[in-house]
Amino acid sequence: MSIRHGLLALLERGPRYGSQLRTEFESRTGSTWPLNVGQVYTTLNRLERDGMVAQGGEDAAGHTLYTITDSGCAELRTWFEKPVDRTSPARDELAIKLAMAVGAPGVDIRNVIQSQRRHTVKAMQDYTRLKAQALLAVEGGGARERDDVAWLLVLEQLIFQTEAEARWLDHCESRLIRLSATAATAGTGASAGTSSPSAPAASSAPPASAASATSATSATPNVPTAPRTSAS
């Protein structure tokens, strides 16, 4: 997350002091990515070092104000115009966890998937409730309309993200079941082939491991889909 660019965007609207920037940043994003004051001032110091912001006196309460420079405005314009780079994705803890769980001793990866699915669906439902509140605030208008619209966009991104995660977890479980069935079938065929060249063909009934995997899947609760509404 680019905190520096977020602060530059807020400073473009006028001089601000550190705790004010933190409050406005969290208001705009619904505190999805909370900041602490120390983090804000550390970022401001780096922006000042890079010539993108400058101290611009104090307000009536004695707070040091920061203003954006021409260099900072140019950096902000570049950030808005340049697509977010997806060629080096951020580390995803869930993807790493499932990757490490494959073949790990004493770990039932299907239990890991089902536990995460329950958490993901709960988060999706919570985001959907918050979205309904944000829509009411936007439709009601008011002094904070800009922040309410920004928060609505963030919420919709979180909803789409959790929907995609739930679908991916379903896919992972289906993939593991197919691989388990394939491995069991191959093992049965190899065993039958070594016993006798003229051994009868293997039964068409599914292997025990595949049947148990299918049973586990049928017990998995369906993933509800959050209501989709147009961002417009």
C-alpha positions, -999 to 999 in steps of 0.1 A, spaced: 0 0 0 14 34 -10 10 55 21 32 82 7 9 87 -23 -21 87 -1 -7 115 20 3 134 -11 -33 132 -24 -46 146 9 -20 174 9 -30 184 -26 -63 196 -11 -44 220 12 -19 221 41 -23 195 68 -6 184 100 3 148 108 -26 136 130 -50 154 107 -36 134 77 -40 102 96 -76 110 105 -85 119 69 -67 89 55 -86 65 78 -119 83 71 -114 80 33 -106 43 35 -129 33 64 -99 25 86 -93 -6 64 -56 1 66 -51 20 99 -21 43 104 -4 54 135 9 90 139 46 78 140 41 61 106 26 93 92 54 116 104 81 91 92 65 92 58 63 130 58 100 132 68 109 110 38 87 131 15 103 162 27 137 147 22 127 139 -14 115 174 -20 78 164 -24 65 182 7 76 211 27 68 225 61 45 255 57 43 271 91 19 263 120 -18 265 125 -35 284 154 -30 254 177 8 252 170 7 221 147 34 220 121 17 222 87 29 204 56 23 214 20 28 196 -13 55 209 -37 55 210 -75 76 178 -74 51 162 -51 22 171 -75 41 156 -104 47 124 -85 10 122 -76 -1 127 -112 23 99 -123 9 76 -96 -27 83 -107 -19 77 -143 3 46 -140 -14 12 -135 -7 -7 -103 20 -33 -111 8 -69 -108 39 -86 -121 53 -88 -86 23 -96 -64 24 -91 -27 28 -122 -5 -5 -138 2 -5 -156 36 -34 -179 26 -18 -191 -6 15 -197 12 -3 -216 40 -21 -239 16 11 -244 -4 30 -254 28 0 -276 40 3 -299 9 19 -331 22 27 -316 56 27 -344 83 -5 -344 105 -22 -317 85 -56 -323 68 -55 -296 41 -93 -300 36 -99 -289 72 -76 -259 66 -96 -250 35 -130 -255 52 -120 -234 82 -108 -206 60 -139 -208 39 -161 -202 70 -140 -172 79 -140 -158 43 -178 -161 41 -183 -144 74 -160 -115 62 -180 -113 30 -213 -110 50 -198 -83 72 -185 -63 42 -219 -66 26 -236 -52 57 -211 -23 58 -218 -17 21 -255 -13 28 -247 13 54 -223 31 31 -249 32 3 -274 48 27 -248 74 36 -240 82 0 -276 84 -10 -283 107 20 -255 131 9 -240 154 35 -206 170 43 -188 137 42 -201 125 9 -167 123 -7 -154 101 21 -185 79 20 -181 73 -18 -144 65 -13 -153 40 15 -180 24 -6 -155 18 -34 -131 2 -9 -159 -20 5 -169 -32 -30 -132 -41 -37 -132 -61 -4 -164 -79 -13 -151 -89 -48 -119 -100 -32 -136 -123 -7 -159 -137 -34 -129 -146 -55 -112 -161 -24 -142 -183 -17 -143 -195 -53 -106 -202 -52 -110 -223 -20 -137 -243 -37 -114 -248 -67 -85 -259 -44 -107 -285 -27 -120 -299 -60 -85 -300 -73 -72 -320 -43 -101 -344 -46 -94 -351 -83 -57 -355 -76 -64 -379 -47 -88 -400 -69 -62 -401 -97 -34 -412 -74 -56 -439 -58 -67 -452 -93 -31 -453 -104 -21 -472 -73 -49 -497 -77 -39 -503 -114 -2 -508 -105 -10 -532 -78 -33 -553 -101 -7 -553 -129 21 -567 -108 0 -595 -93 -6 -612 -127 -4 -602 -164 -38 -617 -169 -54 -601 -139 -90 -589 -144 -97 -553 -150 -101 -531 -119 -136 -525 -106 -153 -494 -119 -163 -485 -83 -144 -454 -70 -114 -461 -48 -120 -458 -10 -98 -427 -8 -117 -410 -36 -150 -420 -21 -141 -405 13 -128 -374 -4 -162 -370 -22 -180 -376 10 -160 -348 27 -169 -325 -1 -206 -332 1 -205 -323 38 -190 -289 30 -215 -260 34 -223 -241 2 -206 -207 -1 -232 -180 -2 -227 -153 -28 -228 -117 -15 -253 -96 -33 -238 -79 -63 -247 -44 -70 -233 -20 -96 -206 3 -83 -225 30 -100 
